[in-house]
Amino acid sequence: MSGLSKVRKSILPEAGDGWAEIARRELPDLPEVEAVNRLQSWNLHVFLRAPAPAGSPRAGNPILPSDVIFVEPPLAP
């Protein structure tokens, strides 16, 4: 029987979270701009999604409460 593999650390965002809010909460030791850049590069599945249309409650924010947001880089093989 094989052991459990290490799982990449991730979160589900809180309602209304944007990149900056997640960066401040999950990567507090980094400058905000660097932390946001890292999060976006680790989460291209969300970062490259088209933002919600103007007038929508989520306008300009592609992050959904159901998105899995990785808060660490991909694990080495």
Secondary structure, DSSP 8 states (H G I E B T S, - for coil): ---------EE---TT--HHHHHHHH-TTS-HHHHHHHHHHH-HHHHTS--B-TTSTTBT----TT--EE-S-----
